[in-house]
Amino acid sequence: MREIKFRVRNFETNKFEDLSNIIITIDGTGLEIYKNDGMVIDNYEINQYTNINDINGIELYEGDIVKCRECNITCKIIFSEGAMYMLEWNDNKWGNNEKHYYGLRAFTLEKVGDIYNNSDLLF
């Protein structure tokens, strides 16, 4: 069975929240995230766990930046097509900045950062 896990990026603090200290509620009006002290987190982004770990055993989430060992490229993990985790990178080799997409399980991956703290690794 697939493990369903999330991480929450708090843009007010520029950190990932410790999930043991937050409450996520979903109702007919949407989703709200609270800290255990009742404080609402208004500016956030949720990343889902891919159910894949990198070569060092680190859990990979959407928004992570990984290095592909087989092709020596750096790319980001995105959620696409409703349920498929993909690697996305820009190919500037021919000057066309074309985006490429591949499934995560096709490569050996090593996490090198995330899009919040290390977006410079993608360019």
C-alpha positions in Angstrom: 0.0 0.0 0.0 1.2 3.5 -0.9 2.2 5.7 2.0 0.5 9.1 1.8 2.5 11.9 3.5 2.9 15.6 3.0 5.2 18.5 4.0 4.0 22.1 4.5 6.2 25.0 3.5 5.3 28.1 5.5 6.2 31.2 3.4 5.9 33.5 6.4 8.8 31.8 8.1 10.5 30.4 5.0 10.7 26.9 6.6 9.0 23.6 6.5 6.6 23.0 9.4 7.1 20.2 11.8 4.0 18.1 11.0 3.6 17.0 14.6 2.9 20.7 15.5 0.2 21.5 12.9 -3.4 20.5 12.1 -4.8 20.4 8.6 -8.5 20.7 8.2 -10.5 20.2 5.0 -14.2 21.1 4.7 -16.6 22.4 2.1 -14.9 25.8 2.0 -11.4 24.5 1.5 -8.3 23.7 3.4 -6.9 25.4 6.5 -3.6 24.8 8.3 -3.2 25.7 12.0 -0.3 25.4 14.4 -1.1 23.5 17.6 -1.3 26.9 19.4 -4.3 27.8 17.2 -2.4 30.2 14.9 -3.5 30.0 11.3 -0.8 29.6 8.6 -2.1 31.6 5.7 0.8 31.6 3.2 1.8 28.0 2.6 2.4 25.3 0.0 1.8 21.6 0.5 4.1 19.0 -1.1 3.2 15.4 -1.4 5.6 12.5 -0.8 6.4 10.6 -3.9 6.8 7.2 -2.1 10.4 7.1 -3.4 13.6 7.7 -1.5 16.8 8.9 -3.1 20.1 6.8 -3.1 20.8 8.0 0.4 17.4 7.0 1.8 16.1 10.6 1.8 12.3 10.9 1.1 11.5 12.7 -2.1 8.7 15.2 -2.3 7.3 17.3 -5.1 9.4 20.5 -5.2 12.6 18.7 -4.4 15.6 19.2 -6.8 17.4 16.0 -7.7 20.4 15.0 -9.7 19.9 12.1 -12.1 22.9 9.8 -11.9 22.4 8.2 -15.4 22.2 11.4 -17.4 24.0 13.9 -15.1 21.2 16.4 -15.1 19.6 18.4 -12.3 15.8 18.6 -12.3 12.8 19.2 -10.1 10.1 16.8 -9.0 6.5 17.9 -10.0 3.1 16.4 -9.7 1.5 16.0 -13.1 -1.3 14.2 -15.0 -3.3 13.8 -11.8 -1.2 11.1 -10.2 2.2 10.8 -11.9 5.3 12.2 -10.3 7.7 13.5 -13.0 11.1 14.9 -13.4 11.1 18.3 -15.2 14.1 20.1 -16.6 14.8 22.6 -19.3 17.1 21.7 -22.2 19.1 24.7 -23.3 21.4 22.6 -25.4 19.8 23.8 -28.7 18.7 27.2 -27.4 15.1 26.4 -27.4 14.6 26.0 -23.6 12.3 23.0 -24.2 10.9 21.2 -21.1 11.3 17.5 -20.7 9.4 15.1 -18.5 10.2 11.6 -17.3 8.8 9.3 -14.6 10.8 9.2 -11.3 11.4 5.5 -11.3 13.3 5.6 -14.6 16.5 7.0 -12.9 18.7 6.8 -9.9 18.2 10.0 -8.0 20.1 12.0 -5.4 18.4 15.0 -3.6 20.5 18.1 -3.9 18.0 20.7 -2.6 14.5 22.1 -3.1 12.8 24.8 -5.2 12.4 27.1 -2.1 16.0 27.2 -1.0 18.0 26.1 -4.1 16.2 27.2 -7.2 19.5 28.4 -8.6 20.5 24.8 -9.1 17.9 24.5 -12.0 19.5 27.1 -14.2 
